[in-house]
Each structure stands twice: as structure tokens, then as C-alpha cells.
Amino acid sequence: MTASGPEQPSRGVGPPPLDYPADVGLPPPLYPPPYPGYYQPYPTSPGHPPIWPLKPPGTNGKAVAALVTSLGGLICCGLPALVGLVLGIVAMRETKRTGQDGHALGVAAVVVSVVVLAGYFLYLSVAILLSLR
């Protein structure tokens, strides 16, 4: 520091300091409620807090079926893996919308299906290239 005030950075050392706004707030929501799958509170008498419905019980059946069919693609030449991929995507969307358990099963089904389909595609392409020789 000098006697006249704080030291000034030399030119070209860095960008000038940013002036951030004090309170920007949050952006508006993408989809304003109510949208499909949005839980509305049950009406109650005045002075009482609203009652929110519980999430559906159990694990999503489509997620379980997706994982089973995607694993079945390992045995049956990859065709069930295509069904597992579609079911896994549907199950992931449904579990996010309803809050039901099984989202991780849907993700696992999609990953296994993609790996199985990529492996069989690679196997078929190598087999076709070797048969052309």
C-alpha cells in the first residue's frame, strides 16, 4: 500500500473486478404447477396445514421388467435388450413423475441394455467384415 491509497494492479495483469448484483433471485420454474404428476395438497379446515399425499407404495413394475429383459438380452442375442431399453426409459420417467421407487433400476436397465446392444452390434460388424474376406 502507498500513502495515497491502495495499490493499483498493473495493466494487463487480469480482468477488472466484477460487479455482482445484490439479489438476483431464482429463475422462473420451467413448468408452472399444476402439471401431470404434481401432487396437490388435500384441502383441510382453515388453520390446519395441508395434507400431502404419500408416494405410491412399492417398486415400479416397469423398472423391474426393464432390468430383467435387459439382462435377458445377454442370453438371447440382444433382442430383449432393446425392449429393456425402452422399458427402462419409460420407467425412469414414470418414477420421477410419481415419486415411486425404482428409478435406479431403470437407470441400471438402460445402462445394461446399451452395453449389450453395443456389444452385439460390434460382434455383428466384426463377423460381417471377417466374412467378406
VENSULUR-V819050 format. One record per residue. RES is the residue in one small letter. PSI is psi in radians with two decimals (* if undefined). Layout:
# VENSULUR-V819050
res={RES & RES}
psi={PSI & PSI}
This chain:
# VENSULUR-V819050
res={m & t & a & s & g & p & e & q & p & s & r & g & v & g & p & p & p & l & d & y & p & a & d & v & g & l & p & p & p & l & y & p & p & p & y & p & g & y & y & q & p & y & p & t & s & p & g & h & p & p & i & w & p & l & k & p & p & g & t & n & g & k & a & v & a & a & l & v & t & s & l & g & g & l & i & c & c & g & l & p & a & l & v & g & l & v & l & g & i & v & a & m & r & e & t & k & r & t & g & q & d & g & h & a & l & g & v & a & a & v & v & v & s & v & v & v & l & a & g & y & f & l & y & l & s & v & a & i & l & l & s & l & r}
psi={2.55 & 3.00 & -0.43 & -0.21 & -2.99 & 2.67 & 2.45 & 2.35 & 2.59 & 2.71 & 2.46 & 0.03 & -0.67 & 3.05 & 2.76 & 2.72 & 2.54 & 2.57 & 1.72 & 2.49 & 2.71 & -0.93 & 1.83 & -0.66 & 3.12 & 2.67 & 2.80 & 2.68 & 2.64 & -0.80 & 2.01 & 2.40 & 2.72 & 2.38 & 2.92 & 2.28 & -0.12 & 2.17 & 2.14 & 2.45 & 2.57 & 2.44 & 2.47 & 3.09 & 2.71 & 2.44 & -0.14 & 2.56 & 2.68 & 2.67 & 2.09 & 2.43 & 2.68 & 2.80 & 2.70 & 2.49 & 2.70 & -3.09 & 2.52 & 2.23 & -0.55 & -0.57 & -0.72 & -0.80 & -0.62 & -0.74 & -0.69 & -0.79 & -0.58 & -0.63 & -0.54 & -0.37 & -0.39 & -0.57 & -0.66 & 0.78 & 0.48 & -0.20 & -0.78 & -0.38 & -0.53 & -0.73 & -0.71 & -0.61 & -0.83 & -0.80 & -0.63 & -0.72 & -0.75 & -0.73 & -0.69 & -0.76 & -0.71 & -0.70 & -0.57 & -0.61 & -0.76 & -0.35 & 0.13 & 2.74 & 2.70 & 0.09 & -0.72 & -0.59 & -0.69 & -0.72 & -0.76 & -0.68 & -0.72 & -0.75 & -0.81 & -0.72 & -0.76 & -0.72 & -0.76 & -0.80 & -0.69 & -0.69 & -0.77 & -0.62 & -0.74 & -0.74 & -0.80 & -0.69 & -0.69 & -0.71 & -0.70 & -0.73 & -0.66 & -0.50 & -0.37 & -0.23 & *}
